[in-house]
Amino acid sequence: MATYTCGDCSMSVKDLTCGTCGSELIYAEVGENSVGVSQCPNDHGKIKSPMCCGSDMSVE
């Protein structure tokens, strides 16, 4: 279970799930710049990982 935390205000988000199949999204990095994404393990797609206070939230 990935937990995303803001380095500025300490807000956290967890339990992101796919709306199609209900599976928990898995953190991954894609591209040359290692952009953080949360993706469905059943290949239903991916989203950019959460942001807070203008920056990407770190993943635990």
Secondary structure, DSSP 8 states (H G I E B T S, - for coil): --EEE-TTT--EEE--B-TTT--B-EEEEETTTTEEEEE-TTSS-EEE--EETTEE-EE-
